[in-house]
Amino acid sequence: MNNTWYRMDNSGMLYPIIGTLSNQSNYRLSFRLDRAIEEEKLTQALSMAYQRFPYYNVTVERGFFRHYLAQNPYPVKVWKDDGMLLARTDFAKNGYHPIRVSYWGNGVFVTFFHGLGDGAAAKIFCGYLLCAYLTLDGQGLDLDALFPVKDGETENAYDTHYRKLPFWDGLRKTAGGHAARVTGCYFVKDGLACTQGKIEVAKALEVAHRMDCTLGQLLAAVALLSAVRTRARVTPKHPPIVFVPIDLRKLFGGNTMLNFVGMLKVIVPQDTPLSVEAYVEQVKQQLTAQSNVDSLQPTVSFTSLLSKNPLVKWLPLGLKMMFSKLGRSLAKETKQTLICSNLGKVDLPKEVTEHLEDWSFAVNVNRRTPQNIGVVTYGDTLSVTWTRQIVQKDIDVEFYRIMRELGLDMTVNSNYREVGHAL
C-alpha cells in the first residue's frame, strides 16, 4: 500500500476549515472541443492527468491539528454533467476526489477544490487534461514536452517567502472595513446562474489601451460600476470594494502548483462619479500601487499564521473549525462587493487551441458576496463569466450594456438558472 501524503499550503489548509455544505470553496474551469466527448477517453485522460500531477489525486484527511492530503486509492470516475453550475459535490460518490470532472456533448467541466490549488495551477491541470484527451483521440502531441515536470511543484510558497512581521500589522493589512453588499432574491435550490460573454481579445485590448489601462483593470472597473449602478447598497460606511486576485508567482517566482495567490483590494470613494472613466482611474491607481513585492509581503506572511503562530498552529483542528464556523455565523457584513478574477491566457500551442470552441472560468459565490466574475483568454477570444446566487440579473445586463457602449458588443449566453427558479 502506498502511504504517500502531501502537506496543504498555508492558504489551502484554510478552505476545509471554513467549508460548509452550501459553500465548499470550489470553482470551475470548463472547455468545449470541436467533437463530442467520449466517456472512456475522458476517464483515461483524467487518469493520465493524475499520474502527471499526483498531488491532485488525493483525499482530504483530518489530522489532529490540521488537514492534509493523502493519496486517493479509489478509481477515477467522470460524470455526465447535470447542468447545475457549482452545485454541491458529493465527495463520497466522487470517490473522495476533491476534483470532479463531468462532460456533456462536446464540453468538459472541472470543478476544482480551492484547497488543492489556485486558478493558475488548475488552468495547467485542465490544459493537460485537454491535451491528454486530444492525444487519445488521435492528435499527435508530446505531453512531456508540453508539460515538463518542474522543480518546486509542491512547494508551500507562502512558507518560502515568509518574513516575520507583528501579528497586528498583518491583520490590519489583510483585514479592512465593510463593503457595499449586492442584494437580491437567493436561489432556494442548488446550482448557480451564469452568463458568459465572449469577444475578440484584440478588440478588448484596443479599448483598454484607448482608456490608458490594462484589460484586467478595465473589466474590474466596469464590473464594480455595474454593481453600484444596480444592486449594491452603498453607504458612507459601506463603499464599493472589488477584490482582484493576483498570481504571486509573477512577483515572487516559483513553480508551485498549490495556492500562491494574493488579493488586491480597490475601495472606490462614495462620491466618485458613476462613470467608466472615474472607476477605471480608481481601479488603475490602486491596483498599480499594490502590485509589487513590498505591498504584498505582509499578505504572504500573514497567510502563514496557521503554521507560524504557536497559538494557532497547535490549536486542535476541531477547535479551529468550531471557532471558524462561529465567526462566520456571527459575521453579517461582507468585505467585498464582488471579486473579479482574471486567469489570463490559456498557454497552449496552436494545434490545440484550433480545436477549442470555448473555455470559461466560473468563480464561486456565497450569500454575502452573491455575484462574482471570472475572466480567461484562449486563442484570440476573451471569455467573461458572471456567476450569481441571486435571481436578479441586473448586474450582468448593466455590465454587457456598458461594454457595448465602449464598442465591445459581446456574444452572450446564459444557463437561465432564474427560469428554473421560477418554475
C-alpha positions in Angstrom: 0.0 0.0 0.0 1.3 3.4 -0.9 1.1 5.8 2.0 2.1 8.9 0.1 0.7 12.1 1.6 1.2 15.9 1.0 1.0 18.9 3.2 -1.5 21.6 2.3 -0.2 25.0 1.6 -0.9 27.8 4.2 -3.8 29.2 2.2 -5.2 25.8 1.1 -5.5 24.5 4.7 -8.0 27.2 5.4 -10.6 26.0 2.9 -11.6 22.7 4.6 -11.8 24.6 7.9 -14.2 27.2 6.6 -16.1 25.0 4.2 -19.8 24.2 4.7 -22.3 22.1 2.8 -23.5 25.2 1.0 -20.1 26.7 0.4 -17.4 24.1 -0.4 -14.9 26.6 -1.7 -15.0 25.2 -5.3 -14.5 27.0 -8.6 -14.9 25.6 -12.2 -12.9 25.6 -15.4 -14.6 24.2 -18.5 -13.7 23.8 -22.2 -15.5 22.7 -25.3 -14.0 20.9 -28.2 -14.9 20.6 -31.9 -16.0 17.0 -31.2 -18.3 15.0 -28.9 -16.7 13.9 -25.7 -16.3 10.1 -25.1 -16.6 9.0 -21.5 -14.0 6.2 -21.8 -11.4 8.5 -23.3 -12.1 11.3 -20.8 -11.7 8.8 -17.9 -8.4 7.7 -19.3 -7.2 11.3 -19.9 -8.1 12.1 -16.3 -6.0 9.1 -15.1 -3.1 10.4 -17.2 -3.5 13.9 -15.6 -3.5 12.4 -12.1 -0.3 10.5 -13.0 1.3 13.7 -14.1 0.0 15.7 -11.1 -0.1 13.0 -8.3 -0.6 15.7 -5.6 -4.1 16.2 -7.0 -5.0 12.5 -6.9 -5.7 12.8 -3.2 -8.3 12.7 -0.5 -8.6 15.5 2.2 -7.9 13.9 5.6 -8.2 15.3 9.1 -5.2 15.3 11.3 -5.2 16.4 15.0 -4.0 19.9 14.2 -4.7 20.4 10.5 -6.0 18.8 7.4 -3.6 17.0 5.0 -3.8 15.3 1.6 -3.4 11.5 1.3 -3.1 9.5 -1.9 -6.5 8.5 -3.2 -7.0 4.7 -3.5 -10.3 4.9 -5.3 -10.9 4.6 -9.0 -11.0 7.6 -11.2 -14.5 8.5 -12.4 -16.1 11.1 -14.7 -19.8 12.1 -14.7 -22.4 13.2 -17.2 -23.0 16.8 -16.4 -26.4 17.7 -14.9 -26.2 21.4 -15.9 -26.0 22.6 -12.2 -23.2 25.1 -12.1 -21.0 24.7 -8.9 -23.6 22.5 -7.2 -22.5 20.8 -4.0 -20.2 17.9 -4.7 -21.0 14.6 -3.1 -17.4 13.6 -2.3 -18.3 10.1 -1.3 -19.9 9.4 -4.7 -16.9 11.0 -6.3 -14.5 8.6 -4.7 -13.4 11.3 -2.3 -11.6 13.1 -5.1 -11.6 16.9 -4.4 -11.8 17.4 -8.2 -15.0 16.5 -10.0 -14.9 16.1 -13.8 -18.1 15.9 -15.9 -19.0 16.1 -19.5 -21.9 16.8 -21.8 -21.9 17.0 -25.6 -18.6 18.5 -26.6 -18.0 20.1 -23.2 -15.8 19.1 -20.2 -16.4 20.7 -16.8 -13.8 20.6 -14.0 -15.0 21.5 -10.5 -11.8 22.2 -8.5 -11.5 22.4 -4.7 -9.6 25.6 -3.8 -7.7 23.7 -1.0 -5.7 21.9 -3.7 -4.5 24.9 -5.7 -5.4 28.3 -7.2 -6.8 29.1 -10.6 -3.4 29.5 -12.2 -2.5 25.9 -11.2 -5.9 24.5 -12.1 -5.5 26.1 -15.6 -2.4 24.0 -16.2 -4.1 20.8 -14.9 -7.1 21.4 -17.2 -4.7 22.1 -20.1 -3.1 18.8 -19.6 -6.5 17.1 -19.4 -7.4 18.7 -22.7 -4.2 17.7 -24.4 -4.3 14.1 -23.0 -7.8 13.8 -24.4 -6.8 15.0 -27.8 -3.8 12.6 -27.8 -6.1 9.7 -27.0 -8.4 10.9 -29.8 -5.5 10.7 -32.4 -3.9 14.2 -32.1 -0.1 13.8 -32.1 1.0 15.8 -29.0 4.2 15.4 -26.9 2.7 15.7 -23.4 6.1 15.5 -21.7 7.4 18.4 -23.7 4.2 20.5 -23.3 4.0 19.8 -19.5 7.5 19.1 -18.2 7.9 18.3 -14.5 9.3 21.4 -12.8 11.2 21.8 -9.5 9.1 23.1 -6.6 5.6 22.0 -7.9 4.6 21.0 -4.3 6.4 24.0 -2.7 4.5 25.8 0.1 5.4 29.1 -1.4 3.9 31.1 1.5 6.4 29.5 3.8 9.3 30.0 1.4 8.6 33.7 1.2 7.6 34.2 4.8 9.0 37.2 6.5 8.4 37.8 10.2 6.0 40.6 11.0 3.9 41.7 14.0 0.6 39.9 14.1 -1.5 43.1 14.2 0.4 44.7 11.3 -0.5 41.7 9.2 -4.1 41.7 10.4 -4.5 45.4 9.6 -3.1 44.9 6.1 -5.3 41.9 5.2 -8.5 43.0 7.1 -10.5 46.1 6.4 -13.8 47.7 6.7 -17.2 46.6 5.4 -18.2 46.8 1.8 -21.3 47.7 -0.2 -23.3 44.5 -0.4 -25.1 43.1 -3.5 -28.7 42.3 -2.6 -31.3 40.1 -4.3 -33.5 37.0 -4.0 -31.4 34.0 -3.4 -31.9 30.7 -5.2 -33.6 28.2 -2.9 -32.2 25.1 -4.7 -28.7 24.0 -5.7 -26.8 25.5 -8.6 -25.8 29.0 -9.7 -26.8 31.2 -12.5 -24.2 32.3 -15.1 -23.9 34.5 -18.1 -20.8 34.3 -20.4 -19.7 37.0 -22.8 -17.1 36.4 -25.5 -15.3 38.8 -27.8 -12.1 39.0 -29.8 -9.3 39.8 -27.3 -7.7 42.3 -29.7 -10.8 44.4 -29.7 -10.9 44.4 -25.9 -7.2 45.3 -25.7 -7.8 48.2 -28.1 -10.4 49.7 -25.9 -8.3 49.2 -22.8 -5.3 50.9 -24.4 -7.6 53.8 -25.5 -8.6 54.3 -21.9 -4.9 54.0 -20.8 -5.4 51.0 -18.6 -4.9 47.2 -18.7 -7.7 44.8 -19.7 -7.9 43.5 -16.2 -8.3 47.0 -14.8 -11.0 47.8 -17.3 -13.0 44.7 -16.6 -12.8 45.1 -12.8 -13.8 48.8 -13.0 -16.8 48.0 -15.3 -17.9 45.1 -13.1 -17.9 47.2 -9.9 -19.6 50.1 -11.6 -22.3 47.8 -12.9 -22.9 46.5 -9.3 -23.1 50.1 -7.9 -25.5 51.3 -10.6 -27.8 48.4 -9.9 -27.9 46.1 -6.8 -25.1 47.2 -4.5 -26.1 49.1 -1.3 -23.6 51.9 -0.9 -23.4 53.9 2.3 -20.6 56.0 3.9 -19.6 53.0 5.9 -20.1 50.5 3.1 -18.2 51.7 0.0 -17.9 49.8 -3.3 -15.0 47.3 -3.0 -13.7 44.9 -5.6 -11.2 42.2 -4.8 -8.8 41.3 -7.6 -6.7 38.1 -7.1 -3.1 38.3 -8.3 -0.8 35.3 -9.2 2.1 35.8 -6.7 4.4 33.6 -8.8 4.8 36.5 -11.3 6.2 38.7 -8.5 8.0 36.2 -6.1 8.8 33.5 -8.6 8.4 29.7 -8.3 6.6 26.8 -9.9 4.2 25.7 -7.2 1.0 24.0 -8.3 -0.5 24.7 -4.9 -2.1 28.0 -3.8 0.1 31.1 -4.2 -2.3 34.0 -4.8 -2.7 37.4 -3.2 -5.8 39.6 -3.1 -5.7 43.2 -4.2 -8.4 45.5 -2.8 -9.8 48.5 -4.5 -12.0 50.8 -2.5 -13.9 53.4 -4.5 -14.9 56.5 -2.5 -18.7 57.1 -2.3 -18.5 60.5 -4.0 -16.8 59.0 -7.1 -18.8 59.8 -10.3 -20.7 56.8 -11.7 -18.8 56.9 -14.9 -16.5 54.3 -16.5 -13.6 56.8 -16.7 -13.8 57.6 -13.0 -14.0 54.0 -11.9 -11.2 53.0 -14.3 -9.0 55.7 -12.8 -9.6 54.5 -9.2 -9.0 50.8 -10.1 -5.9 51.7 -12.1 -4.3 53.8 -9.4 -5.0 51.4 -6.6 -4.1 48.2 -8.4 -0.8 49.7 -9.7 0.2 50.9 -6.2 -0.4 47.4 -4.7 1.1 45.2 -7.4 4.6 44.9 -6.0 6.5 42.7 -3.6 6.7 45.2 -0.8 3.0 45.8 -0.8 2.1 42.1 -0.9 4.7 40.8 1.5 2.5 41.3 4.6 -0.3 39.3 2.9 2.1 36.4 2.1 3.4 36.4 5.7 0.0 36.7 7.3 -1.2 33.7 5.3 1.4 31.6 7.1 -0.2 32.1 10.5 -1.6 28.6 10.7 2.0 27.2 10.6 3.9 30.0 12.3 1.8 31.4 15.1 2.2 28.9 18.1 -1.3 29.5 19.4 -3.0 29.0 16.0 -0.6 26.2 15.0 -1.1 24.0 18.0 -4.8 24.6 18.5 -6.6 21.3 17.8 -8.3 21.1 14.4 -11.8 20.6 15.9 -11.5 23.9 17.8 -10.2 25.7 14.7 -13.2 24.6 12.8 -15.6 25.4 15.7 -14.2 29.0 16.0 -14.3 29.5 12.3 -17.9 28.5 11.9 -18.8 30.5 15.0 -17.1 33.6 13.5 -18.8 33.1 10.1 -22.2 32.7 11.8 -21.8 35.9 13.8 -20.5 38.0 10.8 -23.3 39.7 9.0 -21.2 42.0 6.7 -19.2 41.4 3.6 -15.6 42.6 3.0 -16.1 42.9 -0.8 -18.8 43.9 -3.2 -17.6 41.4 -5.7 -14.5 39.5 -6.9 -13.0 40.0 -10.4 -10.6 37.1 -11.1 -8.6 37.1 -14.3 -6.7 33.9 -15.1 -5.0 35.4 -18.1 -4.2 33.5 -21.2 -4.5 29.7 -21.6 -1.0 28.9 -22.7 -1.4 26.1 -25.3 0.0 25.6 -28.8 -2.0 26.5 -31.9 -2.6 22.8 -32.8 -4.5 22.5 -29.6 -6.4 25.8 -29.4 -7.6 25.3 -33.0 -9.8 22.5 -31.6 -11.1 24.7 -28.8 -14.6 26.2 -29.2 -14.8 27.6 -25.7 -13.0 28.0 -22.4 -14.6 29.5 -19.3 -13.8 30.2 -15.7 -16.6 30.3 -13.1 -15.8 31.8 -9.6 -17.7 30.6 -6.6 -20.1 32.9 -4.6 -21.7 32.9 -1.2 -24.7 34.7 0.5 -22.5 37.6 1.5 -21.0 38.0 -1.9 -23.6 36.5 -4.2 -22.1 37.6 -7.6 -18.6 37.4 -8.9 -16.8 37.5 -12.3 -14.2 35.2 -13.8 -12.1 36.0 -16.9 -9.9 33.9 -19.1 -8.4 34.3 -22.6 -8.0 31.4 -25.1 -6.7 31.6 -28.7 -7.9 35.1 -29.8 -11.0 35.1 -27.6 -11.8 36.8 -24.3 -14.2 34.9 -22.1 -16.0 36.7 -19.3 -18.3 34.6 -17.0 -20.6 36.0 -14.3 -21.7 33.6 -11.6 -24.5 34.6 -9.2 -26.6 33.1 -6.4 -29.4 35.6 -6.9 -32.3 35.6 -9.3 -31.9 39.1 -10.5 -29.6 39.6 -13.4 -29.4 43.4 -13.3 -25.6 43.5 -12.8 -25.0 41.2 -15.8 -27.2 43.2 -18.0 -25.6 46.5 -17.0 -22.1 45.1 -17.5 -22.8 44.0 -21.1 -24.6 47.3 -21.8 -21.6 49.3 -20.7 -19.3 47.1 -22.7 -21.4 47.7 -25.7 -21.2 51.4 -25.2 -17.5 51.1 -25.1 -17.6 49.4 -28.5 -17.3 45.8 -27.2 -20.5 44.1 -28.3 -20.0 40.7 -26.7 -21.7 37.4 -27.7 -23.6 36.4 -24.6 -25.1 33.1 -23.5 -26.8 32.1 -20.2 -27.8 29.0 -18.4 -31.1 30.7 -17.5 -31.0 29.5 -13.9 -33.5 32.1 -12.9 -36.1 30.5 -15.1 -35.6 27.2 -13.3 -36.0 29.1 -10.0 -39.3 30.5 -11.2 -40.5 27.0 -12.1 
